[in-house]
């Protein structure tokens, strides 16, 4: 992977393809490798930029608490280094939250937005407390409990479950805990949805056990240029479970 220093840490990323820029933003607690299966399906249409968010994969992290807005600023700094002024952005789950934070802060830099197994709502107070407790547990005991519990919720495919568990176990506790607190502190993004003036691709598995597909329909109902794809049989990992359908849905960001 390529690496650059920005905002106090070293960010790792890959770049594949050509034409229209598209940043693929991974979810929690994963890294850019979740997109591997759809990269070959998209690289002829997009200049794909695949970062590891701060604290994940091969990227470094910061010791102080941070917000999703800062993770969005990391992406903006990466784009500055790459001399990419405008891009489409597609985020999975937490990556969708980061992408919405980017849309709030840098709407003039966006050509399109993809929300993959994500939502616009903020956490409930109870959920915030739960994430804070989980962050404490991760720092004290490592990521084992997270990997064990989440792998079976992400997908019903046993092969993918095993691979995702191994991927989560490779993540550093500091990054996982930092992301949990950032997710808990995120803003509700429903207020910005009606003013987004570019294509919005909303991709959701009908069998998602983490975020119900009703959240995707709520986004579609209020955006100006929304394209909703609900994928039968897919859970929370449609880019891995149904890569062809997910790739075709993301191509709607081309505005054709």
Buried (B, 14 or more C-beta within 10 A) or exposed (E): BEEEEBBBBBBBBBBBBEEBBBBBBBBBBBBBBBBEBBBEBBBEBBBBBBBBBBBBBBBBBBEEEBBBBBBBBBBBBBBEEBEBEBBBBBBBBBBBBBBBBBBBBBBEBBBBBBBBBBBBBBBEEEEBEBBBEBBEBBBEEBBBEBBEEBBEBBBBBEEBBEBBBEBBBBBBBBBBBBBBBBBBBBBEBBEBBEEBEBBBBBBBBBBBEBBEBEBBBBBBEBBEBBBBBBBEEBBBBBBBBBBEBBBBBBBBBBEE
